[in-house]
Amino acid sequence: MIEDRRRRRHDVDDDDDDDTSRILRDCGYGRRLVTIYRSELTRMPMIAEAYMDGACRMCLIVGLGSSPPPQYSSSSRDDIFDDDERDKPPLLEVASLNERGIFDSDRRAIDIGQITTLWHDFFDCDDDPSTYLSIEGLTGAIERGVEGARESLRNDIFPLERTMQGMYNGRVANRSRRATSSRSTHVRNSNRRTIAPLTKKDIPRVASRSSNPTRIGELLRNLLRVGDDRASRMVDSAHAVDYIYPDYCQRDDVDGRIARRIVAARALAEDASSGGRFRRRSCQFASARYDGEGDDPEHRGRGIVRSVTLVNGGWIAVDPSIRAASEGRKFASPAATITSSTSSSSNGRDISGGRRTHVISTAADERIARRLECLAMGDAWEGDDGVRGCGRALELDVREALVGMGLPLTSEGATAALVRIGMWSEGKTDVVGSIVSSKWPRHEPWSPEVLDAARSLARREGERRESLAEKCSMSRRGRRASAISYDALSGGDDGGLEGRVDLTSLPCVCIDAKRTTFRDDAIGIRLRSSTGRWTKKAASKWEVLVHIADVSDLYFDVDGSDGTILPSRQDTDVRLLREAAERRGQSRYDLPLGPLHLLPPVALTALSLVTNKENTINRCVTLWAYIDERDGRLIEAGLERTLISSPKALSFGNASALLDGDESPGSMSSTQAILSVAERNLSLWSQFHSQRNQAAQKREQRMASKELISKELHAASKSRARDDGVGHSFQRSRGHRMVDSSLDLYAFAIETLMSRAKQPIPRAAGSGSDRRGRLGTAPLRRYIDGLAQRQALSVLCGYGEKMTFEECRKASKIAARASDGIDNIRSSKSSIMPRSLGSRDRQRQVSALYNLARHLESTGGVQKVKAVSTGRNNEVVILGVGATGTCKKIRGAMKTGEKLLVQVERIDPEMGLLEVTLVNATEHTTRTSSETMRSLN
């Protein structure tokens, strides 16, 4: 059987092929043709996957059954089939596995359509398996393989989600590949000639070459949906083996190969049964030969089947839209069956239901959950009819999930869905603000378990601060405090400072936006001579200190293996918070109803820096930097685990005023002195670094462009910009520049020190040195920065266990996946208010467009104006009026801050719409940004 099949797959004599097989080979489907011979089955059965009794099972094809009962023709010889009846598929005799995973002793006759995949290529084509494997040995190997596959899948030891998604992406790419692509045209027929792929128009002509054009045409149309050998949407268990076991040896023992193949088959079947990426595609009958056929026509059709030729089946990649709908229903299915403990909204609708922990097991579940969070936080969708919140504009999988759970397609419905599946918790307070009605219940965007863990952490952190403050006070009074671990401190031993450097006698400053709730960085200075390190008097007598809140305990393994981390009783809380931070990835500030933080606010409050409060200490990771004040060169730097006093909190405006020399009360004199010394050192280093680092120069250009755009927008509307960078409120005051330089210095020094130590560090995508990305500067807002802080402490301070290269790479991938998930569903920052009222940004845009329209009228019809690119989706800002619009008919992308001359094509102030085109658009593709700016200036 195997040898005959091998010959047919390659150089096949035309005399040995029937019309159907020859046509299929000529059309590019030869690799999937399998011929089963009765004579070969007596020596070694063929392994197959079949669908029987409502489940996918393994079976052995042991024989070819008789043809179905004939419908006699009108011929005078009533023992002869007519042509249609000869083309009906025969039955197959199989021995199948039962539910216990044991072969039944009774044989069954099944239809060819019940066969999913034939393992026709399982054995080496050059070998006869019957010479080294008995039928009993084969059945035993399959039974053992099924049991092993169940155990393996039960223990979840394979990355099946990634495997299935990788195969699906490849097959969907095949589906979208054009028929004229080079890969699609490399199909060879039986004469080894390259032929063009089959199209629908070709099917009638090709089918006419057969004795039964109707059946062949139907068969070709079915195969065309799947794709030919080189561009197929089909996968089978053999393909899945290559994905699940990419490194296993192909010449393994039979038991091992069977076990792996069965694991792959069950993985595909489970994915299809759960409404995932693939659906079953059974084998299709091509042709059959009967004893005596070809010798005496009168003996044809007597029911003795000699061979059967099939088109092998498998699992076909479903259309993305169909998949999205099924994923939405799959997400809703566990929650839809929960017995509700009804909690109704003000209008009487059930918006909460029961609560149950919903396991986010797939990338699709994660995407749906993230989108539901956006909708629950006030993100609105706008349909084709201009109605906000229109369900038709929702993503298909999100809409199906809400419908499947019986919830409305609104923010209330999304909130209820998240509460029902246990990702959010019901709150007792109301939302307060002008945008949201006070009748809407306030919900916490965290599960009850995570909130409990956060409260527990806050209690421990409060006790920890008090204990450390007392130890520092004792130390200042001259008592000696030994450095011990937190385990000893919490256990009631004599206590200490956890091995930290006491910097509580040095004042420091925390500069942030006015609306900042959680502060995680501060700036200070220290006399170099007080450290005992050598001092170069001609260079400087100061060290600049950059303090970052220490959250590393959340990211260390808490199994006690290194003996330096938290006690075992806190393991569960730490793991819950770490997993919550990993899932969210980073804080989000672009949603209408407020931010979605990395961790619950109660935990962030406990971990952040406490400011403007006497007799309070903060745990920090401090970078000290010795900068040459003559040229700005960084002479030396290091990292310490420290305790600092409560910093003086300043807004960017207040810090800028102190730096400008404005009169200040006497209590601010020390703060003003700290700012003056720190700014002098930081600005010198920043200039030195920018002159020698191309990435720093590019970042400086990006920042200058953002500042220009923000000024244009707010100057035209005469509105006061915020100081936190939200929306188009980007600023670069002296306070902003000082904080930016300190964080840039921190990231640069950490990266340099880790590089010298030849140790890896987790980092987010796009934060490399070529982009001058920051590293470990925002552990309260970014998951990856918490891990980077942990690794820096392990390597540079000897605290905790180091992460390996593989662990750092895995952490970076997790952070990248979370970031991609946010970018793919980024909120449009839509207002939840009616269009007639509008938001502040909308009012600004409408006002700016009216001003632009009046300007265009005053110029006598000249529609050309100056603009600057924002760098987002070909968006431009009109200089002088601050209106934003879209630049149409442009090839390529525009650089951020690129000054342009544009022509107004469409302006509608009432709708807030502006469309422009480039003047001399052909020159844009060859002219640089600097040339454009010079031509306009």
N, C-alpha and C positions, 0 to 999 in steps of 0.2 A: 504493500500500500504506500509506504513512505517513498520507496524507490520510484514507483510509477508516478506518484504525485510530483516528485522532484523532476522527472523527465518532462512532465507536462508544463511545469513552470518555466522551463527554459526552451531549448530547441525541440519543438514538437512537430512531428510530421503532420501535414494537413490531413492525411488519410486516417489518422488516429483521433482526430477531433470531429465532433459533430458541428452542425451549423451554429447552434447557440454558443458553444464554448468559443468557437472561432470568432464570432462577432464580438463577444465580450472581451476577448484578448485584443482584438484590433482596436477596440474603443478605450483601452487603457485600464481594464479591470482584471487583467490576468493574474496579478499577484494574490488576489483574494479568492481565486477559483480553487476549490478543493474537490478532488475526486476520491470517493470511497469505494473500494473494491471488496466484493463479498469474499473472495478467496483470501485476501489479506486479513480480514477480520477474524477468520478462524484461527490464525496464528497469534495475533495480538490485537485486542480491541483498541478503539480510538477514544481517548479521553475527550470529554466535552462538558461544557457548562450548559445547563438547560433550565427552563422555567417550568416547574411542575408543582401542582397542588398549591398554587399561590405563592411560591417561594423559589428562589434561585438555588439550584442544587447541582452537585457534581454527579456525573454519570459516565458509564462506559458504553459506547456503541458496539454491540456484539454481533449484530447482523442486520441485513437489509430485509425488511418485511415485504409482503406482497403489495401489489398495486391496489388502490381502492376498488371496490366493486364497480365493474364497468357499466357504462350506459351503452347498450348495443346500438350499432349503426343500422341503417336500412339495407346494408349489404346482404347479399344472399348467404355470405359466410358469417353466421352470427357469432363465431368465436373470435372475431377480429375486432380490435378497438378502432374507432375512427380517430382522426388526427388530433382532435381536441382531447380525447380521453388518454391518448398516449402521452400527452404533455402534463398530465396531472402527477404531482409528486407522490412517490411511494412512502410508506411508513418506515420507521426505523425501530429496530429492537434494541432496547437499552437495559442495563442493570444500573439502578440508581441508588443513591444514598438516602436513607430515611432520616427522620428528625434527630435520631440518636447518633448519626454519623457513621452508620454501619450499612453495608450493601445488603439490599433485600435479595433473597434467594430467587424470587419470581422475576421474570423478565416482563417488561412492559413495551407496548407498541405506542410510539408517540409520533406526532407530526413533525415535519422538518421545521415548521415555524416555532416550535418549542425550544429548538436548539439556539443558544445565544452565540457561543464561540466554540469552534473545533480546535483542539490542540494539535493541529496537523503538523506543526513544525517543532513539536516538543522534543522528539528524539533526533539524534544526529542523522542527517539524511544518508550518510555513508554506512550506517550501522543497521543491523537487523536486531531490534530490541528483544525479539524472542530468543536470541542466542544467549542472553545474559539476564533476562528478567522473565519470570513466569507470570501467568495471569494472576495467580494468588499473591505473588509479590507485588504486582501492580496495585491490586485492590487494597492490600495492606498499607502500601505507601500512601495511597489517597486517603484512607481512613485516618492514618496518623497525621497527614498533612492538614486535614480538616480540623482535627482537635488542636493541633499546634496553632493554626490560624485563628481559631476562636480565642485561645489564650493570649496570643500576641495582640490582637485587636482589643481585647478586653483590658489589657494593661496599657494600651495606648503608647507603645514604644516606638511608633513610627510618626514622622511628620506628615500625616495623611492630608491635612488641610492644604499644606504647601504643595504636596504632590499632586493632588487633584486640581488645584488652581493652576499649576504649571502646565499640566496636560491640557487643561481647558483653554488656557491662553494660546497654546500652540495650535490647537484645532480651530479656534475662532479665527486666528490669523490665517489659516488655510482657507476658511470660508470667505474672508474678506479679500483674499488675493485675487487680482484681476486675471481673467483667462489668458490675457496676452503676456503675462509675466513669464520670465525665463524659466522658472521652476515648473510652471504649469504646462509648458509645451514640451518638456522632456519626457514624453510618453512614447514607448516603442510597442509596435504591434508584433505579431508572430513572425514577421519577416525582418525584424530588427530595424524597422524604419521609424524615424521620428515623425509623429503625426500630431495634428492640432487637437486640442481637447474637444470632447463632444459637447454640442449645444442642443437646445430644444428643437431648433429648426432641422437639425440633422437626423433626429430620431426616426421620422417616417421613411426617409431614404435608406437609412441603415437597416431598419426592421424589415424592409421589403426584400432583403436578401435572404430572409428566413422562410421556412415553410409555414410558419405560424406568425405572421407579422403582428397580430394583435397582442399576443402574449409577450413577444420580445419587446415590443414598444412599451408596454406597461412595465416590464422589468427594467428597461433602460431609464425610463422616467424616474423610477424609484432609486436607482443607483445614482442618477444625476444629482439628486438632492444630497447625497452623501459625499460625492466627490470621487475622482479617480484615484489611482494608486499614489500619485505624487502630491495631491492637494485634497486629501480626504479629511472629513470631520470625524472620522471613526477612530476609536481606540479600542483596544482589547486588553486582556490580562497580561499579554506579552509586553505591550507598551508600558503598562503600569509597573511591571517588574523592573524595567530599566530606570524608572523614576524613583521607586521606593528603595531599590537596592542598586545604586549607581556604581558601587565598587565591588560587587560580589563576583566570584569567579564563575565564568560560564561553564567550565568543565567540573562542576561539582557533582556529588552523588545524586542519584535519582530521587531519594527521599527529600533531600534539601531543596532540589529544584522544584519538586511538586509542592512542597510546603510554601515556598515563596510565591509560586504561581497562584496557589489557592488564596493566599493573603491578598494578592493583587485583585483576584476575581471578586472576593468578598468586599473589598474596599470599594470597587466600582459599583457593585450591587447595592451596598448601603448608601452610597452617595445618590444613586438614582432613586432609591426608595424614599429618601428624605426630601425629594424635590430639589435636588442640587443641580450640578452642572451637566450631567449626562442622563440620557434615557436609553432604554434597551432597544437594540436593533437586531432582530432575529436573522438567522440564516435564510437565504432565499434559494429556492429550487431553480436550477438552470436546465438540466437535462438528465435523462436516465437511459441506460442500455439494458436490453433484455437478452436472455439466452436465445440463440438462434437468430438474432437480429443481424441483418446484413447477408445472411445465407439464403434464407427462404422467407419471403414476405408473409407467407401464410402462417408462420409460427410466431410472428410478433405479437406481443401483448398477452402472452399466456400467464403473466403474473410472476415469472421468475426473473428477479432483478439481478443483473450482473454487476452494475456499477451505477453510482449516483454522483452527479457533479453539482456542487453547491457554491453559492457566493457566501463566503464566510461572514458572519455577523460580529457584533460587539456592542459598543456603547457610543452613541453619537452625541456630540456636543450640541446642547440646546441653544436656541436663539437667545441673545442677551436679554431681550425684553421678556421672553417667556421665563427665563431664569429669574429675573428680577421679581416677577409676580409670584413665582413659587417660593422664593426666598422670603418675601414678605409674609406669605401664608405660613411658612415654616416658623418664622419668628413669632407669629401670633399664636400658633397652635398650643404651646404649653400654657400660655397665660389665658387663653380663651376658655379653658376648661376649669379654671379656678373657681371655687365656690366663693362668691362675693360676700364681703361684709360691707354693705352698701354705705357709701358716704356721698351725699348728693351736694351739688352746687346750688346756688341761689335760685336757679330756674328749675330745679327739681330733677335735673338729669343726673344719672349715675356717672360720675367722672373719675372715680377712684377704683372701686371694686376691691376684690381681695388682694392680698400681697403674697408674693412667692418669689424666692430667689431664682432668677432666670440666668442660666449659665450661658455666657457669651462665648460660644465655642468656635465660631467661624468668622472670617473676615466680613462676610455679609451681615452677620448679626452685629458686629462692631460698627459697621457703617450705618445701619438702620438706627442703632442706639444713639450714635452721635447726631444723626439728623433729627431724631426725636428731641434730643436735648436742645438743639438750636430752635426748633419750633416751640418747645416749652418755654424758652427764654425770650419769646416775643418775636422771633424771626418770622416774617410774613412773606408769602408768595403772591405773585401777581399773575393772574391769568390773562388770556388773550383779550378778554372783555374789560380788562382794567380793574377787576374787582380783587381787592387784596384778601389774602387768606383763602383764595379759591382752591378747592381740593384738586382741581384738574391740573394745576401747576405743580403739585407735589411730585416727587420722584415716585415711580411706580411701586417700588418695594415698600416705601414708607406708607403710601396710601393703602396698599394691600394689608400691611400689618395693622393699621388702625381699623380698617374695615373688618378684618378677621377677629379683632378683639372687641368689636361692637362699640367703638368709640368715635366721636365726631372728628372731622378733619380740621381741627383747630388747635390752638395752643393749649386749651384746656384738655382736649383729648390726648395730646402728646404727654402732658403732665400726668394725666391719669394712667397712661400706659406705662410710664416710667415708674410710677408708684406701685402699680400692679405687679410688675416683674421684679420689684425689689431694688432697683437701681437708685431710686429716689425715696425720700421719706416725707411723710406728712408733717407739716409744721403747725404751730399754734398762733403764729403772728400773721399779720396782714401786710401786703405790699403797700408801701406808702409812697406816693408820688403823683404827679400830674398826668402821667401817661397811662397808668394802670388803675382800674377801679379798685377801691378798697374792699370790694366784696370778693375779689379773687383770693383764694387761700394761698398762703405762702408755703412753698415746699422747699425742703432742703435737697440740693442736687447730689445727695450721697445716700448710700444704703444705711439702714439702721445700725448694722454692725460696724461700719466705718465711723459713723458718728459716735458710737459708744467708745470705740478705740481712740478717737480724737479727744474726747472728754477725759478719758483715763490718762492720756499723754499730757494733757494740760495740767491735771492735778499733780502728776509726778514732776513736771517741769517747774511748777510753782514751788514745790517743796525743795527741788534741786537748787533753784535760784537762792532761796532763803538760806539753805545750808552753806552754799558757796560764799554768799555775802558774809555770813558769820565767820567763816574760815579766813576770808580776806581781812576782815576787821581784826581778828586775832593776830594775823600776820603783821599788820601794820602796827599793832601795839607791841611788837617785838617778840611774840611767841613764834616758835618754829613750827611750820606745818609741813608734814611729809607728803610727798606726791604719791598718791595711791590711786587705784582704779575706782571707777564708779561702783563696781560690785562691792568693794569694801565700804565705801561711803554709805551706800544704801543698806548695807548689812549691819550698820551700827558700830563699826570699828572707829579708831581714833580720828579718822577723816583726813582730808587734804584737799588739794586743788586739782585733782585728776591729772596731774602731770602737766598742768598748764602754766604759762608765764603770766604773772600778775601785772597787768598794765592799768589797774584801776586808779592809780595815782596820776595818770596822764589824761587830760581832757581830750575829747574828740568831738567831731561835728558830723551830723547826719543831714545831708541835703537831698530833698526829694520834692515831688510835686505837692501842692496843697491838699489834693484829694487822696494822697497815699495813705493806705491803712496799715500795710505790713512793710516795715522798713528792714532791709537786709544788708545795707552797706554803710560804712562810716569812714571818715578820713581823720588822721591825726599825724602828729610829728613827734620825734624823739631825738634827744641829743645822742649823737653817735658815741660820745665818750662814756655815756652811762651804761653801754652794753659791754664794755671791755674789749670791743673789736678795735682794730687799728683805725686811726682817723687821719685823713689827708687834709690838713688845714686849708691848703690852697683850693681844694675842691669844694668842700662843704662841711659843716659841722652837724647837719641834720640828716635824719632818716625819715623818709615819708612812710607812714603806716596806712595800709588799706585793710580795713576790717570787713569781713563777710560773716554773716550769721552762720554758726556751725550747726548743720542738720545731719551730719554724717552718721550719727547713730541709727538713723532710720534706714540707711543703705548698707550697713554691715550685716553679715550673716550673724544671726543671734542664737546659734546653737552652742555657744560657749567654747567653740573649738580653739579660738585664739586667746581666750581668757581676759579680754579687755573690754567686752561690750556689755550689753544690758543683761540683767538677770533673766533666768528662764521664764519667770512668771509673766514677763512682759513680751514674750515671743509673739504671741497671737496678735496683740495690738500692733506691734511693729510690722509684722507681715501684712496685716490688713491695710495699713496706711501705705506701705511701700507698693503693694499691688494696686491700690487706688491711684497712686501717683503714676505708676507705670501705664495704667490704662488711659488716663487723661493726657499724659505726656507734657502738657504745659497749660498755663493759665490762659484764658481767653477774655479779651476785653472789648470785643467787637459786637456784642449782642445787646439788643435794645433794653432788656430788663436788668442788665447788670452783668458782672463778670461771672465766669465759671472758673473757680480757683483750682490750683493743682491739688490742694488738700482742703479739708473743711476749715472754715475761718477760725474755729476755736483752736485747732492745731497750729495754724499759721501764726496766730497771736502768741501762742506759747513759745514758738520757735523764733519769732522775729525779735529785733532789737527793741528794748524798752527805752524810750527817750524821755528827757526832761523830768526824771524822777530820781531823787537822791537816795543813797544807800541801796541802790539796785545794781546788780552786775549782769553782764551778758557774756555768753560763751561765743567765741569767735575763732575763725581761722584768719590769721593776720599775715599779710605780706609786708615785710620791711624792705625798703629799697634805698640804696645809697647812690645818689645822683650827683654827678659833677656839675656844679652850678656855673662852670665856665663855658661848657659847650652842650650840656644836656645828656651826656653819655651815662648809661647805667653801669656803675662800677661794680656793685655787688647787690645781691638780693637773697632772701631766704623766706621760709614759711614757718610759722609757729602756731601752736594751739594756745590761745590766750583767754584771759578774762579781762574785760574792759568795763569801765564805769558807764553810766547812762549817758549817751551822747546828747549834745545840744541839737535839737531838731530845727532846721531852717528850711524854708521854701527856696526855690530857685531865685525868686525875686529878692528875698531878704539877703541871701548869700551874695547875689550880684551887687546889691546896694552896699554891703559891707566892703566888698572888694573895690567898689568904686570910690571908697573913702568917705561915704556919707556919715554924718554925725550919728553916733550910736551911744546908748547909755553905758555907764561904766561897767556894768555887769557883762557887757559884750566885748570888752577890750581884749580879753584872752582869746575869745572866739575869733575876733578879727585878726589877731596875730597869727593864729593857727592857719586861717584861710590864706593869709598873705604869704607865709612861708611855703605852704603846700602848693598854692597856685604857681609860685615862681618856679619851683622844682618840676612840677608836672608839665607846665607849659614848655619849659626848656627841653624836657625829655620828649614831649610830643613833637616838637619841631625837629629835633635831632632824628627821631625815628621816621618821621614822614619824609625827610630828605633822602633816606637810605632804603626805604621800603616802598616798593611799587604798590603793594596792596594798600598800604596806609594812604598813599596819594590818591588812589582810586576811591577809597572810602571817604576821604575828605571832599572829593568832587561830588560824591553822592549826597553827602550831608549838606553841602552848599546848595545843591539843586533843590533839595527838599525844603531848605530854609527859604529859598527864593519863591518857590511855589506857595508856601504857607503865607508869606508876606503879601503876595499878590491877592490871594483869596481874601484875607482879612482886611487888607488896606482898602480894597474896593467896597467891601460891605460895611466898613467902619465898625467892625465888631472886635471885641477883645479876645485874643487867642488864649486858649488854656495853656497851662505850663506842663502838661503831662503827655503831649504828643498825640492825643486821641484825635482822630479825624485828620484834618489839615492844620493842626495847631502846633506844628513842629517849630521849635525855637532853639537858638544857640546863644543864649546869654552867657556871661562869664561863669555863672553858677553851673549852667548846663555843660559848658566846655570843661570845667574843672572835674565834674563827676565823670564825664566821658573819658577824660585822660586818665583818671585814677583807675577806672575799670579796664581800660585798654592796657595800662601798665600791669595790672594784676594778671590779666590773661597772657600777655607777652612773657612775663617773668615765669609764670607757672609752666608754660609750654617750653621755655628755654631750659628750666631746671629739670623737667621730665625728660627732655631730649638728652641732656647731659647724663642723666641716670640710665638712659637707654631702656626706658620703661614706657609701656603704652598708657593711654588715657582715653576714656570714652569722650566722644565729641559728636555734636550734631552735624548732620549733613549741611555743607555750605559754610561751616565755621572754621575751615582750615586757614592756615597762615596766608594762603593766596587771597583770601577774602578779608583778612584781619578780623576774623570772627572771635567773639569772646568765649572764654572757657571758665566755667565754674563761678561765674559772677552773680548768678541769680538762682540760687538753690531753692528759694521759696516759690519760684515761678516756673522752673523748668526741671523736669525729671532728670535729664541728662547732666545738668549742672550739679545735682546732688551726688550722682555717681562719680563725676569728675572730682568733686571735693573729697569724696571718700578715697579715691585712688591717690590723689595728691598727698593726703595725710599719711597713707600707708607707705608711700615711697619716700617722701621728704621728711616726715616726722616720726616714722617707725611706729605708727599707731594702727593696729589692725592688720588684717591679712591683705596682701596685694592681689589685684585682679590680674588674670592671665591675658595674653593677647586675644585668645578666643572669647573670654568673658567680655572684654572691652568691645570687641567687634559685635558680639551679640547685643550688648547694651546700646550701641550706636544704631543697630538695625531696629531695635524696639522703638527708640526715640524717633527714628526716621519714619517708621510706620505710623506712629501717632501723629507726627507732623503732617505726613501725607494725607492722613484721614481728615485732618482739620482743613488743609488746603483744598481738598476735593469737595468739601461741603461748606466752604467758608461763607459765613452769613453776609448778606447784602446790606446789613445794618438798616433794614427797612423799618419804618415806623409802624406801630400797631394802631395809629390813629387814622381816621378817615382821610382820604385824599384832599378834601376841601379844607381841612385844618392844616395839614402838612407839618413837617418838622422844621427845625431851625435851618438845617442845611438846604432843605427845599425852598424855604422862603428866601434864603440868600441867593440861590441859583435863579429863582424867578426874578428877583430884583436886579441881579446882574444882567440877565438877558434883556430886560426892558431898557436898561442903560445902554447895552450894546445896540439894541434896535434903534434907539434915538441917535446914537452916534453914527450909525450907518446911514440914517436918513439925512443927517446934517452934512455928510460928505458928498451928497449928490449922486448916490448910487454906487460909490466905490465900496466893494465888498471885501477888500483885502485888509487884514489886520495882523498884528504881531501876536505870537503865542509862544508858550513854552511847554514842552512835553513833561508829563508826570511820570512816564515810564510804566504805566499800567494800561494795558489793552489799548494802546494808541490814543490815550486820553491826553488832551491838551487844555491849558488854561490860557484864556485870552488876557494879555497884559493890559493893565489899566482899568479893567472892569471886574476881573476875577471870575468870569463865567467859565464853566467847564463844558467841554464838548468832545465828540468823537471824530477823529480824523479818518476819513474814508479813502478808499482807492489808493492804498499805500502798500508798497512792496517791502517786506521786512518789518523790523521793529524800530521804534524810535528810542533813543537813549534818554535816560532821565536828565532833565534840565536842558535838553537841546532846544535852542531858540529857533523858531520857525516863522515863515511868512505863509499865512493860510488865507483861503478864500471861503467866505461863509456861503454854504449851499442851502442850508435850511435852518430856520430859527423859529421857535414856537415858545415864547415866554410862558404862556399859560400852562403848557405841558412840561416846561423845564427842559426842552429839547434843543440841542444845538449840534449841527453836523457841518464839518468843514473838510476841505481838501487842501493838499499842499500846492503851493505855487511852485512851478518847476519841479514837479514830483520826480521826474527822471534824474534830476541832479542829486536828489536825496540819497540815492543808493550808492553814490560814489563820493559824496562830500562828507567830511568828518564833522563832528559836533562843534569843534573849535572854529572851523571855517564858517559854519553857519552863523555862529554867534558874532564873529567879526563882521560878516556881511550885513547883519541887522544893526549892529551897533554903529 
